[in-house]
Amino acid sequence: MRDKLRNLVAEMVHGGIPLELARREFERVFLEEVLAAHEGNHSAAARELGIHRNTLAKKLEAPPSRLRRVSLAS
């Protein structure tokens, strides 16, 4: 996983993606994946993440970044 992440980060750096935009995109995708793993159950996902369900909802309400999706599959 570390190698895949390094490759993704390298691609983002060379593409001129600012750190804050990359961080927001990573967080959104991570939260969406945890939520999907819990079949949309915000309470269960928030519990796994160690945050309040309202915090999870608020983070997911934020407008998605305009960063194009880059696949970790390599």
Biopython code that builds the backbone (N, CA, C, O; Angstrom):
import numpy as np
from Bio.PDB.StructureBuilder import StructureBuilder

atoms = [
    (1, "MET", "N", (0.817, -1.185, 0.000)),
    (1, "MET", "CA", (0.000, 0.000, 0.000)),
    (1, "MET", "C", (0.869, 1.261, 0.000)),
    (1, "MET", "O", (0.540, 2.246, -0.661)),
    (2, "ARG", "N", (1.955, 1.226, 0.727)),
    (2, "ARG", "CA", (2.827, 2.403, 0.816)),
    (2, "ARG", "C", (3.369, 2.779, -0.563)),
    (2, "ARG", "O", (3.438, 3.962, -0.897)),
    (3, "ASP", "N", (3.751, 1.790, -1.362)),
    (3, "ASP", "CA", (4.273, 2.085, -2.700)),
    (3, "ASP", "C", (3.197, 2.713, -3.581)),
    (3, "ASP", "O", (3.472, 3.657, -4.322)),
    (4, "LYS", "N", (1.978, 2.193, -3.503)),
    (4, "LYS", "CA", (0.877, 2.759, -4.284)),
    (4, "LYS", "C", (0.612, 4.203, -3.871)),
    (4, "LYS", "O", (0.377, 5.070, -4.712)),
    (5, "LEU", "N", (0.655, 4.443, -2.568)),
    (5, "LEU", "CA", (0.427, 5.795, -2.065)),
    (5, "LEU", "C", (1.546, 6.734, -2.513)),
    (5, "LEU", "O", (1.290, 7.872, -2.905)),
    (6, "ARG", "N", (2.781, 6.252, -2.453)),
    (6, "ARG", "CA", (3.919, 7.075, -2.904)),
    (6, "ARG", "C", (3.778, 7.431, -4.383)),
    (6, "ARG", "O", (4.040, 8.568, -4.777)),
    (7, "ASN", "N", (3.368, 6.467, -5.195)),
    (7, "ASN", "CA", (3.184, 6.725, -6.623)),
    (7, "ASN", "C", (2.090, 7.764, -6.854)),
    (7, "ASN", "O", (2.239, 8.653, -7.693)),
    (8, "LEU", "N", (1.004, 7.650, -6.116)),
    (8, "LEU", "CA", (-0.089, 8.614, -6.234)),
    (8, "LEU", "C", (0.375, 10.007, -5.821)),
    (8, "LEU", "O", (0.090, 10.988, -6.508)),
    (9, "VAL", "N", (1.085, 10.093, -4.705)),
    (9, "VAL", "CA", (1.586, 11.387, -4.227)),
    (9, "VAL", "C", (2.555, 11.981, -5.251)),
    (9, "VAL", "O", (2.493, 13.177, -5.536)),
    (10, "ALA", "N", (3.434, 11.171, -5.797)),
    (10, "ALA", "CA", (4.385, 11.665, -6.802)),
    (10, "ALA", "C", (3.643, 12.225, -8.009)),
    (10, "ALA", "O", (4.012, 13.275, -8.537)),
    (11, "GLU", "N", (2.610, 11.533, -8.440)),
    (11, "GLU", "CA", (1.820, 12.004, -9.580)),
    (11, "GLU", "C", (1.142, 13.341, -9.258)),
    (11, "GLU", "O", (1.072, 14.229, -10.108)),
    (12, "MET", "N", (0.650, 13.474, -8.037)),
    (12, "MET", "CA", (-0.005, 14.718, -7.628)),
    (12, "MET", "C", (1.008, 15.861, -7.541)),
    (12, "MET", "O", (0.726, 16.976, -7.978)),
    (13, "VAL", "N", (2.176, 15.585, -6.981)),
    (13, "VAL", "CA", (3.218, 16.607, -6.855)),
    (13, "VAL", "C", (3.645, 17.086, -8.239)),
    (13, "VAL", "O", (3.749, 18.289, -8.478)),
    (14, "HIS", "N", (3.891, 16.149, -9.144)),
    (14, "HIS", "CA", (4.324, 16.513, -10.492)),
    (14, "HIS", "C", (3.205, 17.192, -11.277)),
    (14, "HIS", "O", (3.463, 17.908, -12.244)),
    (15, "GLY", "N", (1.963, 16.962, -10.856)),
    (15, "GLY", "CA", (0.823, 17.608, -11.504)),
    (15, "GLY", "C", (0.498, 18.970, -10.914)),
    (15, "GLY", "O", (-0.432, 19.641, -11.362)),
    (16, "GLY", "N", (1.270, 19.381, -9.901)),
    (16, "GLY", "CA", (1.062, 20.701, -9.316)),
    (16, "GLY", "C", (-0.130, 20.794, -8.378)),
    (16, "GLY", "O", (-0.671, 21.882, -8.178)),
    (17, "ILE", "N", (-0.549, 19.672, -7.798)),
    (17, "ILE", "CA", (-1.685, 19.671, -6.875)),
    (17, "ILE", "C", (-1.210, 20.187, -5.522)),
    (17, "ILE", "O", (-0.278, 19.623, -4.948)),
    (18, "PRO", "N", (-1.832, 21.253, -4.995)),
    (18, "PRO", "CA", (-1.431, 21.776, -3.686)),
    (18, "PRO", "C", (-1.774, 20.802, -2.558)),
    (18, "PRO", "O", (-2.728, 20.030, -2.660)),
    (19, "LEU", "N", (-0.998, 20.846, -1.498)),
    (19, "LEU", "CA", (-1.173, 19.945, -0.361)),
    (19, "LEU", "C", (-2.594, 19.990, 0.186)),
    (19, "LEU", "O", (-3.188, 18.939, 0.428)),
    (20, "GLU", "N", (-3.147, 21.168, 0.385)),
    (20, "GLU", "CA", (-4.484, 21.277, 0.978)),
    (20, "GLU", "C", (-5.538, 20.602, 0.106)),
    (20, "GLU", "O", (-6.428, 19.929, 0.626)),
    (21, "LEU", "N", (-5.452, 20.767, -1.183)),
    (21, "LEU", "CA", (-6.401, 20.127, -2.092)),
    (21, "LEU", "C", (-6.235, 18.611, -2.047)),
    (21, "LEU", "O", (-7.227, 17.881, -2.034)),
    (22, "ALA", "N", (-5.008, 18.136, -2.024)),
    (22, "ALA", "CA", (-4.742, 16.698, -1.944)),
    (22, "ALA", "C", (-5.264, 16.128, -0.625)),
    (22, "ALA", "O", (-5.842, 15.041, -0.608)),
    (23, "ARG", "N", (-5.067, 16.849, 0.474)),
    (23, "ARG", "CA", (-5.537, 16.394, 1.781)),
    (23, "ARG", "C", (-7.059, 16.291, 1.808)),
    (23, "ARG", "O", (-7.610, 15.303, 2.295)),
    (24, "ARG", "N", (-7.734, 17.313, 1.285)),
    (24, "ARG", "CA", (-9.202, 17.298, 1.276)),
    (24, "ARG", "C", (-9.734, 16.147, 0.434)),
    (24, "ARG", "O", (-10.692, 15.477, 0.821)),
    (25, "GLU", "N", (-9.115, 15.922, -0.711)),
    (25, "GLU", "CA", (-9.562, 14.843, -1.589)),
    (25, "GLU", "C", (-9.335, 13.480, -0.939)),
    (25, "GLU", "O", (-10.204, 12.610, -0.991)),
    (26, "PHE", "N", (-8.161, 13.297, -0.327)),
    (26, "PHE", "CA", (-7.875, 12.036, 0.357)),
    (26, "PHE", "C", (-8.909, 11.790, 1.448)),
    (26, "PHE", "O", (-9.459, 10.693, 1.553)),
    (27, "GLU", "N", (-9.173, 12.812, 2.262)),
    (27, "GLU", "CA", (-10.124, 12.656, 3.361)),
    (27, "GLU", "C", (-11.509, 12.292, 2.836)),
    (27, "GLU", "O", (-12.158, 11.395, 3.374)),
    (28, "ARG", "N", (-11.966, 12.979, 1.790)),
    (28, "ARG", "CA", (-13.296, 12.702, 1.247)),
    (28, "ARG", "C", (-13.394, 11.260, 0.753)),
    (28, "ARG", "O", (-14.349, 10.554, 1.076)),
    (29, "VAL", "N", (-12.413, 10.828, -0.025)),
    (29, "VAL", "CA", (-12.434, 9.461, -0.556)),
    (29, "VAL", "C", (-12.373, 8.448, 0.582)),
    (29, "VAL", "O", (-13.079, 7.440, 0.548)),
    (30, "PHE", "N", (-11.547, 8.700, 1.582)),
    (30, "PHE", "CA", (-11.425, 7.804, 2.731)),
    (30, "PHE", "C", (-12.763, 7.692, 3.456)),
    (30, "PHE", "O", (-13.215, 6.590, 3.766)),
    (31, "LEU", "N", (-13.395, 8.834, 3.724)),
    (31, "LEU", "CA", (-14.685, 8.835, 4.419)),
    (31, "LEU", "C", (-15.757, 8.126, 3.600)),
    (31, "LEU", "O", (-16.556, 7.366, 4.147)),
    (32, "GLU", "N", (-15.777, 8.369, 2.304)),
    (32, "GLU", "CA", (-16.751, 7.704, 1.435)),
    (32, "GLU", "C", (-16.559, 6.191, 1.439)),
    (32, "GLU", "O", (-17.537, 5.442, 1.422)),
    (33, "GLU", "N", (-15.312, 5.738, 1.461)),
    (33, "GLU", "CA", (-15.033, 4.298, 1.476)),
    (33, "GLU", "C", (-15.486, 3.658, 2.790)),
    (33, "GLU", "O", (-16.072, 2.575, 2.788)),
    (34, "VAL", "N", (-15.213, 4.327, 3.906)),
    (34, "VAL", "CA", (-15.649, 3.793, 5.205)),
    (34, "VAL", "C", (-17.172, 3.761, 5.256)),
    (34, "VAL", "O", (-17.756, 2.785, 5.727)),
    (35, "LEU", "N", (-17.813, 4.815, 4.776)),
    (35, "LEU", "CA", (-19.273, 4.864, 4.764)),
    (35, "LEU", "C", (-19.841, 3.745, 3.890)),
    (35, "LEU", "O", (-20.817, 3.099, 4.271)),
    (36, "ALA", "N", (-19.249, 3.516, 2.739)),
    (36, "ALA", "CA", (-19.700, 2.438, 1.855)),
    (36, "ALA", "C", (-19.521, 1.077, 2.518)),
    (36, "ALA", "O", (-20.366, 0.194, 2.369)),
    (37, "ALA", "N", (-18.422, 0.907, 3.249)),
    (37, "ALA", "CA", (-18.171, -0.361, 3.944)),
    (37, "ALA", "C", (-19.240, -0.635, 4.999)),
    (37, "ALA", "O", (-19.491, -1.785, 5.360)),
    (38, "HIS", "N", (-19.863, 0.435, 5.485)),
    (38, "HIS", "CA", (-20.934, 0.303, 6.480)),
    (38, "HIS", "C", (-22.302, 0.502, 5.843)),
    (38, "HIS", "O", (-23.277, 0.822, 6.523)),
    (39, "GLU", "N", (-22.363, 0.306, 4.519)),
    (39, "GLU", "CA", (-23.605, 0.365, 3.752)),
    (39, "GLU", "C", (-24.398, 1.638, 4.015)),
    (39, "GLU", "O", (-25.623, 1.604, 4.133)),
    (40, "GLY", "N", (-23.688, 2.763, 4.107)),
    (40, "GLY", "CA", (-24.336, 4.053, 4.279)),
    (40, "GLY", "C", (-24.737, 4.399, 5.697)),
    (40, "GLY", "O", (-25.351, 5.440, 5.926)),
    (41, "ASN", "N", (-24.403, 3.547, 6.653)),
    (41, "ASN", "CA", (-24.761, 3.801, 8.052)),
    (41, "ASN", "C", (-23.763, 4.793, 8.648)),
    (41, "ASN", "O", (-22.638, 4.437, 8.999)),
    (42, "HIS", "N", (-24.208, 6.054, 8.755)),
    (42, "HIS", "CA", (-23.335, 7.121, 9.253)),
    (42, "HIS", "C", (-22.848, 6.858, 10.677)),
    (42, "HIS", "O", (-21.688, 7.118, 10.995)),
    (43, "SER", "N", (-23.727, 6.344, 11.530)),
    (43, "SER", "CA", (-23.341, 6.109, 12.930)),
    (43, "SER", "C", (-22.232, 5.066, 13.027)),
    (43, "SER", "O", (-21.258, 5.253, 13.756)),
    (44, "ALA", "N", (-22.385, 3.964, 12.286)),
    (44, "ALA", "CA", (-21.374, 2.902, 12.323)),
    (44, "ALA", "C", (-20.052, 3.387, 11.721)),
    (44, "ALA", "O", (-18.980, 3.090, 12.247)),
    (45, "ALA", "N", (-20.137, 4.126, 10.626)),
    (45, "ALA", "CA", (-18.922, 4.646, 9.992)),
    (45, "ALA", "C", (-18.211, 5.627, 10.923)),
    (45, "ALA", "O", (-16.991, 5.573, 11.073)),
    (46, "ALA", "N", (-18.972, 6.515, 11.541)),
    (46, "ALA", "CA", (-18.383, 7.497, 12.459)),
    (46, "ALA", "C", (-17.736, 6.805, 13.651)),
    (46, "ALA", "O", (-16.668, 7.211, 14.109)),
    (47, "ARG", "N", (-18.380, 5.771, 14.144)),
    (47, "ARG", "CA", (-17.825, 5.020, 15.273)),
    (47, "ARG", "C", (-16.470, 4.420, 14.885)),
    (47, "ARG", "O", (-15.509, 4.502, 15.649)),
    (48, "GLU", "N", (-16.399, 3.820, 13.698)),
    (48, "GLU", "CA", (-15.122, 3.248, 13.239)),
    (48, "GLU", "C", (-14.053, 4.330, 13.085)),
    (48, "GLU", "O", (-12.883, 4.100, 13.388)),
    (49, "LEU", "N", (-14.455, 5.496, 12.618)),
    (49, "LEU", "CA", (-13.517, 6.601, 12.401)),
    (49, "LEU", "C", (-13.132, 7.320, 13.686)),
    (49, "LEU", "O", (-12.147, 8.057, 13.724)),
    (50, "GLY", "N", (-13.918, 7.102, 14.743)),
    (50, "GLY", "CA", (-13.642, 7.766, 16.015)),
    (50, "GLY", "C", (-14.068, 9.225, 16.029)),
    (50, "GLY", "O", (-13.496, 10.045, 16.748)),
    (51, "ILE", "N", (-15.091, 9.545, 15.216)),
    (51, "ILE", "CA", (-15.624, 10.902, 15.184)),
    (51, "ILE", "C", (-17.133, 10.852, 15.394)),
    (51, "ILE", "O", (-17.744, 9.791, 15.270)),
    (52, "HIS", "N", (-17.729, 11.986, 15.708)),
    (52, "HIS", "CA", (-19.175, 12.066, 15.888)),
    (52, "HIS", "C", (-19.845, 11.981, 14.521)),
    (52, "HIS", "O", (-19.291, 12.450, 13.527)),
    (53, "ARG", "N", (-21.029, 11.385, 14.469)),
    (53, "ARG", "CA", (-21.722, 11.235, 13.186)),
    (53, "ARG", "C", (-22.031, 12.577, 12.538)),
    (53, "ARG", "O", (-22.055, 12.680, 11.311)),
    (54, "ASN", "N", (-22.270, 13.614, 13.353)),
    (54, "ASN", "CA", (-22.510, 14.948, 12.789)),
    (54, "ASN", "C", (-21.251, 15.499, 12.117)),
    (54, "ASN", "O", (-21.333, 16.200, 11.108)),
    (55, "THR", "N", (-20.093, 15.178, 12.682)),
    (55, "THR", "CA", (-18.825, 15.598, 12.074)),
    (55, "THR", "C", (-18.650, 14.907, 10.727)),
    (55, "THR", "O", (-18.231, 15.530, 9.751)),
    (56, "LEU", "N", (-18.970, 13.626, 10.679)),
    (56, "LEU", "CA", (-18.882, 12.882, 9.419)),
    (56, "LEU", "C", (-19.811, 13.504, 8.380)),
    (56, "LEU", "O", (-19.406, 13.743, 7.242)),
    (57, "ALA", "N", (-21.042, 13.762, 8.771)),
    (57, "ALA", "CA", (-22.008, 14.353, 7.834)),
    (57, "ALA", "C", (-21.521, 15.708, 7.330)),
    (57, "ALA", "O", (-21.633, 16.012, 6.142)),
    (58, "LYS", "N", (-20.986, 16.512, 8.229)),
    (58, "LYS", "CA", (-20.504, 17.849, 7.850)),
    (58, "LYS", "C", (-19.345, 17.752, 6.861)),
    (58, "LYS", "O", (-19.286, 18.506, 5.889)),
    (59, "LYS", "N", (-18.426, 16.822, 7.111)),
    (59, "LYS", "CA", (-17.281, 16.655, 6.213)),
    (59, "LYS", "C", (-17.738, 16.191, 4.828)),
    (59, "LYS", "O", (-17.164, 16.590, 3.815)),
    (60, "LEU", "N", (-18.762, 15.356, 4.790)),
    (60, "LEU", "CA", (-19.261, 14.854, 3.512)),
    (60, "LEU", "C", (-20.115, 15.890, 2.784)),
    (60, "LEU", "O", (-20.278, 15.806, 1.566)),
    (61, "GLU", "N", (-20.660, 16.863, 3.513)),
    (61, "GLU", "CA", (-21.460, 17.923, 2.889)),
    (61, "GLU", "C", (-20.590, 18.937, 2.167)),
    (61, "GLU", "O", (-21.062, 19.620, 1.258)),
    (62, "ALA", "N", (-19.334, 19.045, 2.554)),
    (62, "ALA", "CA", (-18.434, 20.016, 1.924)),
    (62, "ALA", "C", (-18.360, 19.716, 0.433)),
    (62, "ALA", "O", (-18.353, 18.552, 0.034)),
    (63, "PRO", "N", (-18.305, 20.760, -0.393)),
    (63, "PRO", "CA", (-18.241, 20.500, -1.836)),
    (63, "PRO", "C", (-16.986, 19.709, -2.195)),
    (63, "PRO", "O", (-15.903, 19.992, -1.683)),
    (64, "PRO", "N", (-17.130, 18.723, -3.070)),
    (64, "PRO", "CA", (-15.952, 17.937, -3.454)),
    (64, "PRO", "C", (-14.935, 18.811, -4.174)),
    (64, "PRO", "O", (-15.283, 19.792, -4.830)),
    (65, "SER", "N", (-13.685, 18.435, -4.036)),
    (65, "SER", "CA", (-12.630, 19.191, -4.718)),
    (65, "SER", "C", (-12.731, 18.936, -6.216)),
    (65, "SER", "O", (-13.428, 18.022, -6.656)),
    (66, "ARG", "N", (-12.045, 19.735, -6.974)),
    (66, "ARG", "CA", (-12.043, 19.577, -8.429)),
    (66, "ARG", "C", (-10.845, 18.740, -8.893)),
    (66, "ARG", "O", (-10.507, 18.724, -10.077)),
    (67, "LEU", "N", (-10.226, 18.062, -7.965)),
    (67, "LEU", "CA", (-9.088, 17.211, -8.289)),
    (67, "LEU", "C", (-9.587, 15.991, -9.056)),
    (67, "LEU", "O", (-10.530, 15.326, -8.627)),
    (68, "ARG", "N", (-8.962, 15.702, -10.177)),
    (68, "ARG", "CA", (-9.399, 14.520, -10.927)),
    (68, "ARG", "C", (-9.015, 13.272, -10.149)),
    (68, "ARG", "O", (-7.997, 13.245, -9.456)),
    (69, "ARG", "N", (-9.818, 12.269, -10.268)),
    (69, "ARG", "CA", (-9.562, 11.011, -9.562)),
    (69, "ARG", "C", (-8.359, 10.314, -10.185)),
    (69, "ARG", "O", (-8.253, 10.194, -11.405)),
    (70, "VAL", "N", (-7.474, 9.866, -9.340)),
    (70, "VAL", "CA", (-6.302, 9.118, -9.788)),
    (70, "VAL", "C", (-6.388, 7.754, -9.138)),
    (70, "VAL", "O", (-6.566, 7.658, -7.924)),
    (71, "SER", "N", (-6.268, 6.708, -9.915)),
    (71, "SER", "CA", (-6.420, 5.351, -9.406)),
    (71, "SER", "C", (-5.183, 4.901, -8.643)),
    (71, "SER", "O", (-4.051, 5.160, -9.051)),
    (72, "LEU", "N", (-5.427, 4.216, -7.520)),
    (72, "LEU", "CA", (-4.323, 3.617, -6.768)),
    (72, "LEU", "C", (-3.927, 2.270, -7.360)),
    (72, "LEU", "O", (-2.887, 1.716, -7.004)),
    (73, "ALA", "N", (-4.742, 1.746, -8.253)),
    (73, "ALA", "CA", (-4.449, 0.441, -8.841)),
    (73, "ALA", "C", (-3.325, 0.586, -9.862)),
    (73, "ALA", "O", (-3.507, 1.179, -10.926)),
    (74, "SER", "N", (-2.175, 0.042, -9.526)),
    (74, "SER", "CA", (-1.065, 0.068, -10.480)),
    (74, "SER", "C", (-0.336, -1.236, -10.446)),
    (74, "SER", "O", (0.636, -1.419, -11.179)),
]
sb = StructureBuilder()
sb.init_structure("model")
sb.init_model(0)
sb.init_chain("A")
sb.init_seg("    ")
for serial, (resi, resn, name, xyz) in enumerate(atoms, 1):
    if name == "N":
        sb.init_residue(resn, " ", resi, " ")
    sb.init_atom(name, np.array(xyz, "f"), 0.0, 1.0, " ", f" {name:<3s}", serial, name[0])
structure = sb.get_structure()
